[in-house]
């Protein structure tokens, strides 16, 4: 291991979560960070949810099974993480367990939400608290363009109103977030996946964020 690689590992948080609304680029950033840190990548596998396409197509009628599938999947992944060796490499995840409740409140009616909460409570998930959460923000217009550009078939049914609801739910959640260090990134002003300079600036900010609430909003070329 080189001195620079050792310094990255010594200075970096041990558990980093990248979050944000659909289409904002959290998985791509998580993948790149995992390579930079030489860490373990933990992704939610949305393609495994057999109800998701039906939900995007028909909405409310498939909301509950869609939400419960994600709840079981995410809780299992985080329980495995909690029980694993805490001295293993840096972990980078593209989801926070609290997002499950966020989407449940946005998608379920009152009776479904009550049932969801009962199941959630029974699971008694003890998710590890991230050392750093990176919250990616972007306007809904930008999210819609990115969703269209990546061309995932079942996402073609996502409408603007739904995306607005999700983006607003994220904004409310992170407005009150106080579980640990939070880095809020204006993801519409940079391209950390394809622009090396943007990525290096963001990576330096991530390594230097050790507490409190921080904002990363550099001037750069907006993403298409």
C-alpha positions as MATLAB code, in Angstrom:
seq = 'XXXXXXXXXXXXXXXXXXXXXXXXXXXXXXXXXXXXXXXXXXXXXXXXXXXXXXXXXXXXXXXXXXXXXXXXXXXXXXXXXXXXXXXXXXXXXXXXXXXXXXXXXXXXXXXXXXXXXXXXXXXXXXXXXXXXXXXXXXXXXXXXXXXXXXXXXXXXXXXXXXXXXXXXXXXXXXXXXXXXXXXXXXXXXXXXXXXXXXXXXXXXXXXXXXXXXXXXXXXXXXXX';
ca = [
       0.000    0.000    0.000;
       1.397    3.397   -0.965;
       1.738    6.288    1.507;
      -1.032    8.220   -0.294;
      -3.380    5.212   -0.149;
      -2.593    4.771    3.536;
      -3.335    8.451    4.205;
      -6.725    8.146    2.464;
      -7.655    5.164    4.627;
      -6.486    6.860    7.837;
      -8.342   10.106    7.156;
     -11.555    8.749    5.672;
     -14.811    7.931    7.445;
     -15.379    4.212    7.884;
     -19.004    4.149    6.729;
     -20.242    6.605    4.095;
     -23.766    6.816    2.693;
     -24.628    8.593   -0.559;
     -28.300    9.593   -0.774;
     -30.689   11.646   -2.850;
     -33.761   11.371   -5.081;
     -34.177    9.086   -8.085;
     -31.805    9.975  -10.918;
     -29.473   12.229   -8.939;
     -26.432    9.967   -9.434;
     -25.915    8.402   -6.010;
     -24.993    4.914   -7.243;
     -22.435    6.205   -9.750;
     -20.814    8.368   -7.085;
     -20.838    5.546   -4.529;
     -19.108    3.270   -7.039;
     -16.396    5.818   -7.738;
     -15.837    6.561   -4.050;
     -15.493    2.871   -3.280;
     -12.674    2.664   -5.840;
     -10.942    5.756   -4.454;
     -11.122    4.518   -0.872;
     -10.394    0.907   -1.798;
     -13.532    0.074    0.164;
     -16.547   -2.201    0.143;
     -19.479   -1.122   -2.045;
     -22.984   -1.730   -0.690;
     -25.733   -1.147   -3.249;
     -29.486   -1.515   -3.071;
     -30.454   -3.786   -5.931;
     -33.636   -2.158   -7.144;
     -33.747   -4.408  -10.197;
     -34.444   -7.363   -7.883;
     -37.768   -5.915   -6.732;
     -40.462   -7.756   -8.747;
     -43.111   -5.172   -7.835;
     -41.271   -1.996   -8.858;
     -42.203   -1.947  -12.534;
     -45.862   -2.516  -11.620;
     -45.659    0.333   -9.094;
     -44.284    2.793  -11.653;
     -46.932    1.682  -14.120;
     -50.004    1.518  -11.884;
     -49.014    3.518   -8.826;
     -50.825    3.063   -5.551;
     -52.086   -0.477   -6.171;
     -48.562   -1.935   -6.007;
     -47.123    0.466   -3.437;
     -47.276   -1.752   -0.369;
     -45.573   -4.897   -1.768;
     -42.965   -2.683   -3.440;
     -42.205   -0.968   -0.159;
     -42.103   -4.151    1.907;
     -39.714   -5.836   -0.524;
     -37.322   -2.907   -0.215;
     -37.674   -2.872    3.569;
     -36.728   -6.543    3.883;
     -33.883   -6.179    1.388;
     -32.361   -3.074    2.998;
     -32.756   -4.313    6.560;
     -31.024   -7.598    5.671;
     -28.106   -5.796    4.038;
     -27.625   -3.440    6.975;
     -27.923   -6.197    9.564;
     -25.146   -8.071    7.761;
     -23.108   -4.865    7.739;
     -23.640   -4.289   11.460;
     -22.477   -7.807   12.306;
     -19.410   -7.699   10.069;
     -15.870   -6.873   11.090;
     -15.676   -3.183   11.958;
     -11.980   -3.205   11.008;
     -12.697   -4.205    7.429;
     -12.305   -1.639    4.591;
     -14.235    1.596    4.295;
     -17.839    0.932    3.329;
     -19.730    3.041    0.783;
     -23.516    2.580    0.463;
     -25.973    4.158   -1.949;
     -28.855    4.062    0.532;
     -29.764    5.009    4.094;
     -32.331    2.867    5.887;
     -34.352    5.959    6.780;
     -35.145    6.385    3.082;
     -37.445    3.405    3.422;
     -39.693    5.290    5.813;
     -39.417    8.375    3.606;
     -40.744    6.486    0.572;
     -43.365    4.684    2.658;
     -44.832    8.000    3.803;
     -44.818    9.297    0.218;
     -46.386    6.198   -1.364;
     -48.678    4.453    1.128;
     -52.147    5.378    2.345;
     -52.872    5.627    6.072;
     -53.858    1.975    6.582;
     -50.927    0.660    4.561;
     -48.532    2.921    6.428;
     -49.820    1.587    9.740;
     -49.210   -1.993    8.600;
     -45.786   -1.058    7.258;
     -44.848    0.516   10.588;
     -45.901   -2.593   12.499;
     -43.702   -4.771   10.288;
     -40.831   -2.288   10.542;
     -41.045   -2.342   14.336;
     -41.065   -6.157   14.396;
     -37.856   -6.300   12.369;
     -35.998   -4.326   15.071;
     -33.283   -3.296   12.640;
     -30.233   -1.749   14.293;
     -28.680   -0.013   11.341;
     -25.163    1.356   11.855;
     -24.984    5.154   11.936;
     -22.997    6.521    8.983;
     -19.800    8.436    9.716;
     -20.796   10.688    6.827;
     -23.920   11.132    4.708;
     -23.575   12.771    1.296;
     -26.901   14.209    0.161;
     -27.036   14.922   -3.574;
     -29.524   17.581   -4.695;
     -30.690   18.518   -8.191;
     -33.743   20.267   -9.695;
     -36.572   18.015  -10.833;
     -35.992   18.996  -14.477;
     -32.426   17.697  -14.229;
     -33.604   14.490  -12.561;
     -36.148   13.896  -15.316;
     -33.478   14.371  -18.004;
     -31.092   11.967  -16.319;
     -33.750    9.322  -15.818;
     -34.657    9.581  -19.490;
     -31.006    9.487  -20.550;
     -30.129    6.312  -18.657;
     -32.979    4.511  -20.400;
     -34.121    2.000  -17.783;
     -37.430    0.704  -19.220;
     -39.531    0.623  -16.046;
     -38.461    4.179  -15.143;
     -40.193    5.571  -18.231;
     -43.418    5.596  -16.217;
     -42.057    7.923  -13.520;
     -44.002   11.158  -13.786;
     -42.938   14.616  -12.752;
     -45.407   14.916   -9.870;
     -44.088   11.756   -8.265;
     -40.491   12.928   -8.621;
     -41.386   16.303   -7.117;
     -42.959   14.516   -4.142;
     -39.853   12.399   -3.620;
     -37.470   15.367   -3.944;
     -39.516   17.373   -1.435;
     -39.522   14.432    0.996;
     -35.730   14.236    0.803;
     -35.402   17.982    1.346;
     -37.584   17.839    4.467;
     -35.733   14.834    5.840;
     -32.268   16.303    5.463;
     -33.388   19.714    6.710;
     -33.799   18.066   10.118;
     -31.029   15.443    9.849;
     -28.813   15.407   12.945;
     -27.500   11.850   13.215;
     -23.984   12.805   12.203;
     -21.873   14.686    9.651;
     -23.824   15.719    6.547;
     -22.442   16.997    3.256;
     -25.085   18.576    0.986;
     -23.931   18.617   -2.637;
     -25.439   20.666   -5.450;
     -25.268   17.848   -7.998;
     -26.645   20.025  -10.790;
     -23.545   22.243  -10.818;
     -20.881   19.528  -11.132;
     -20.243   16.237  -12.915;
     -18.092   14.168  -10.533;
     -18.467   11.032  -12.643;
     -17.176   12.355  -15.973;
     -15.235   15.453  -14.913;
     -12.006   14.613  -13.087;
     -11.542   18.086  -11.634;
     -15.065   18.083  -10.203;
     -14.507   14.679   -8.669;
     -11.183   15.624   -7.082;
     -12.700   18.737   -5.480;
     -15.628   16.736   -4.133;
     -13.371   13.936   -2.925;
     -11.184   16.414   -1.022;
     -14.316   17.871    0.582;
     -15.536   14.403    1.587;
     -12.214   13.509    3.174;
     -12.207   16.769    5.100;
     -15.783   16.569    6.405;
     -15.619   15.234    9.947;
     -18.570   16.844   11.692;
     -21.542   19.143   11.398;
     -23.423   20.237    8.277;
     -21.523   21.304    5.179;
     -22.435   22.491    1.681;
     -20.577   21.796   -1.550;
     -21.731   24.123   -4.302;
     -18.842   24.973   -6.622;
     -19.206   26.812   -9.895;
     -18.925   24.382  -12.789;
     -20.690   23.287  -15.953;
     -24.191   22.040  -15.165;
     -25.000   18.435  -15.956;
     -27.161   17.772  -18.973;
];
